[in-house]
């Protein structure tokens, strides 16, 4: 009997680096990330085990040096070295190269070379590249920036006003975003259909030139999972962004003791409590419209 599910088999990679994972979004060729957005988390998947604590990656400008080898570009002005450890790119290096004051250019592919030891002699091609996109840098929910460059949390309640952010380009009416599976292809209509499904949002179109999209129908139908965000211009194709969103079905209240509150009894201050709202996956939720937290403090007389 049919199951309603499908399986896609990816072609095996000969490189020791199997894939690049940006904000939980997995890429097997060109990995997109939001440009001029700090806090982008880049991970890598190894196809073989290395025991060194530290690795390094060399990024080469494919436009300036399209044919030169990894070793030839090791000390070139067209390349940059990124430290890595434990399967994660060094955050300071990523922010310096692609963050708020990016050292590298946007809308350009940077070929990724890998060295397990950090040495020039051990450099090897990976068949992967990084691409800094300018289409969108994150989401704003009900006037609150959900943390550009990373993974945002979207509550599964109606009445949300969602806008996709842009760093330097103007908004245009007819732009659209979509939420699809983390391993899906934004340009593939099977992974990213125009209509809403149980696993993808369909086209979320900004009718006006303000980046605001209607999401009530999508969040009501989607499961409580993490989705990647795809972008499409008014006439252009769908492209990945390297951004992700958690659709939150439930929340928990986490209490953390903090500095004491005054006034207190005598010289002893009352206990201070910070209340955080989180998704069931542990991500902070910054903007629940119409919500409030009511706290009562009780103190024993003894």
N, C-alpha and C positions, 0 to 999 in steps of 0.2 A: 504494500500500500504506500502511496506517497506520504512523505513526512512534512512537506512544506518548507524544507530547508535545502540548502545547496552547499557544495564544497568546491572551493577554488584551490588548486594546487599551484603554488608558486614555483618558478624555475629555480633549481638549486644554484647557489652561488659558489664560485671557486675561491673567492676572497676569504680571508680569515675573519673579516667583519661581515656578519650576516645581514645586519640592518642597522639603521639609525632611528632612534626613538626620540621624538621631540614632544614634550608635554604629553606623554603617553600615546602619541600618534606615531605609528610605525611606518617607515619608508624603506623601500628596497632599491631605490635608484636616486632620484633627486629629492632631497629632504628640505621641505619648506619651513621657514621659521619667521615670526613677526619681526620686522626690522625696526630698530630704534626702540626696542622694548626690553627692559632689564628683567632678569629673573627667569628667562627661558631655560628650561632644564633639558639638556641633551644627553641621552644615554646611547650606548652601543651594545650590540649583541655579538658575542664571539662565537665562531663556529668551531674553535679549538681552544683548549685550556692553556692559559699562560699563568705562571706563578709569580711574575713580577708584580710588585705593588703599584708601580707607576708605568703608564703607557704615554704615548704622545701621538698627536695627529698633525699633519701638515696640510694646510689649505692653500691651494694654488689657483690663482685667477685664470680661468679657462680662456677668457678673451685675450689677455695679455700674453699667456704662455700656453697655447693650445696643444703643442706637440712635445714639449720638454718633459723629461722624466722627473719622478719624485726627487731623486738624488740631485739632479741638475738644478732644481729649484729650492734646495734646502736653505741656502743663504741668499735667496733672490729677494728683491724688493716687491715681487709679485706673490710672495707666499708669507704665511703666518703660522707659527707653531702654537698648538693648543695642548696643554697638559691634561692628563686624564688619569683617573684611579678608580678602581672598584666598579668599572662599567659606566662611569659618569664623567663627562667633560668638566674641567675645572670651571666653576661658576664665574670667577673673576675674569678669566680669559674670554669666556663667552660674552659677558657683559661688555668687556672692552672692545671686542670685535664687532658685535652686532647690537649693543645696548643703546642707551640714551644718546651717547656721543660716539657713535659707531666709527671704528677705524676702517672697516671694509665698506664696499659699495653695496647698494641695494640692486635688486633686479639683475643680478649677475651670478652665474654659477661658479662655485669654488670647489674644485676637485679635491677629494679627500684621500690623502695617503696616510698609512699607518706604520708606526714603528713600535714594536713591543718593548724596546729598551730605551727609546728616546734617541738612539744613535742614528746618524745619517746612513751608515752602512746597512741598517736593518729596515730601511724604508721600503714599502711595497704598495702597489696600487690596490684600491678597494672596489673600484667601479661605482662608488657613491660620490655624491656631491651635496653641498649646502647652497641654499638659495634664500636670500633675505627678501621677503615680499612686503609691499607697502599697502596692500588692499585693506587690511584691518589689523589692529594691534590688540584687540580685546573687546570686552563687552561692558556696557553700562546698564545697570538694572535699577529702575526707579530713581535715577539720578545719582546712583552710587557706582563708582568705578569698581568692577569686580577683580581688579588686579591684572593690569595689562601684561601680556606676555606669557601668562601661565594657564592654569586650569580654573575656570570659573564655576560657580555653583548657582543653579537656577532652580528656585522652589517650584514644586509641583502644585501650584495654586493659581487661580485665575486672577486677572487684573494687573498683570505685570507689564511694565513699559520697558521694552528691551531695545537697546541701540548698539550697533557695532561701531567701535571707535576707529578713527583714522588719524594717523600721525600728521601727515603733511599734505595729503591730497583732498580736494573738495568732494563733498557728497554729490551724488547724481541720482535723480529719480530713476527707479527701475533696478537699482542694485539689489542683490539678494544674497542671503546666506542659507546654509542648510546644515543640519546635524545628521551625521551618518556614523557607521561603525568605525572604530579606531583603525582597523586594518583595511577599510574600504578605499576605493579609488573615487575621488571626487568627480572625475571626468567620465566614469562608467555609469550609465543610466540604470544598470542593475543594482549597483550599490547606492546610487544617488538618484532615485526616481523623482519626478516633478511633483507627484502627489504624496500625501502623508501615508506612511505605513507603520506597522508596529515597531520597526527598527530604524526608521529614518523620518525626518521632519517634513520632507517635501520642500518646495521652494518657499522661503520666507522672504517676501519681496518688500522692499522699502518703497512705498508709493510716492512719498515726497522725498526731496533732496535733503534728508536729515538722518538717514541710517536707522530709522525706527521701524521695527518689524513686529507683526502680530504673532505671538507665540502661544496663546492660550490653548488652541487646538492641538498643537504639537506636544506641549508638556503634559496635557491630559492623556494623550495616547501613548507616549513613549514610556518605556520601562525605566526604572531607576538605575541607570548605568552611565558610564562616561562615553561621550560622543566627540568625534572630531568636528571642527567647523570648516565648512567649505565656503568659498566665495565665488560669485559670478557678477560681472559687470552687466550693464543694461543690454549689451549685445555680445559680450565675450563668452568664452567657454568657462566651465567650472574649474576652479583651481584649489589646491589645498592651502591652508594657512599656517599649519603647525600649532594651532590653538585647539583647546578642548573645553568641553562644558560637562559638568555633572548635573543630571536631572535628579533633584532630591525629592524622594518620596516621603521621607520622615526625618525628623530632627531629634537631637538629644540636647539636654542642657548640661553643660560641664561647669562646675564651680571650682574656682581657684582662689585660695586665700591670698590676700594682698595686704598692703599697708593698712594700719588701723584707721578707723574713722573717729572724728571728734565732733561733738563732745562725748565723753564717756563717763563712767562712774568713778568719781575721785580722780586719780591719776592714771587709771587704766582705760585706754581707748576701746571702743567697740571693735569687734572683728570686721574687717572689710572683706567683701566678697565680690569678685568679678564674675559676671555671668556671660558665657559664650554660647552662641547657637551654632550647632554643627550639623552637617548632613550625617546620614548613617555610615558614610564612607570616611568620616573624620575631617572633611573639608569645612572651613569656616564659611558661614553664610552672612553676608554683609547687608542685605536689603530685603527684608520681609515687609511688604506694605501693610499698614494697618495693624501691625503686631506690637505687643508691648510685653515687658517682663515685669511681673509683680513679685517683690521679695518682702518677706517679713523677717525681722530679726528678733530672736528670743534670747533672754539672758537669765540664767539662774541667779537667785538672790544669795546663794551661799558663796 
